[in-house]
Amino acid sequence: MITAIVLIKTSVDRIPEIAESIAALENVSEVYSVTGTYDLIALVRVARHENLADIIPGRISKIPGVEATDTHVAFRTYSQHDLEAAFAIGLDA
């Protein structure tokens, strides 16, 4: 599974509506409203790199109010859940 982190600039008066529209798209797992240079961060998960083009410039960027996107593709995922599972291997409960 390929994960892309999409930083999104929007019309500030429509952030909640834009976030809901993005969250409703297939392959978008989460959308966060954030402070800073960008207004939203979306996590997009796809099976193939080619699918990113369909979703990010093909759908997210075309939502009214989306002004710009900056996409970062994850190489590897680290999470607290994964670390806990790894350390628990072989331990009896």
N, C-alpha and C positions, 0 to 999 in steps of 0.2 A: 504494500500500500504506500503510495506517495502522498506526502503531506506538504501543502503549500500554505504559508502564512501570508495573507494578503492585507497590507496596510492600505486603508481607504480614506481619502479626503472626500467630504460630502458638503452639501448645503447644510449649514449648521441649524437652520430652522426646521429641518426635516429628518434629523438623525434617527429618531425612533422608527419612523415609517420606512426609511431606507434600510435600517438594520433588519426589520421584520421581513422586507422583501428579499434581502440577501439570505437570511436564515431559512426562508422557504424553498430556496433552490436545492435541487438534488446535488449531493456530494458536498454540501456546505454543512459541516458538523457543528460549528459554533460561530457566533458573532459577538464580539465584545465592544461596548462603547467605552472609549478610553480618553484620557487626557493627553495633551502633548500636540505634536505636529499633525497627527492623524486623528480622525474622529472615530473610526471603527477598525477592528482587526477581525478578519474572518479566517477560519481554518477550513481548508478545502482538502478533501481526501479522495484520491482517484486511484485506479488500477494502473493507468498508463500516463506517461508524460503528455501525450497528445491530447488527452482529455482536459488538461489544464487550459488549453487554448479555447476549447468549447465553453468552459465555465467562466474563466476570468475575463478575457477581453470580449468573449462572445455573449456573456449573460450579465455578469456583475457590472462591468463597465457601461452597459447599456441601460441600467436602471436609472430612471430620472432622478437627478440630484447627486449622482456619483460624479465627482469632478476629476479624480485621479486615483490610480492604484499603484502600489509598489509591491511586487511579489517576491517572496523568498521561499525557495524549496529546501525542505529539511533533508539533511544527509542521514541523520540518525535521531532516534527518539530516546530520551531519558526521562523517567518519571519515578516518583516516590513509590508508586504501586509496583513498578517493575523491579525496583531495588529490593523491596520487601519480599517479593516472591523469590528472587534469586537467593537471598540470604536464608530463606526458609527451606530450601531444597535439602532433603535428607534429615530434617529435624522432625521428631515425633511431637505431636501436640499433647 
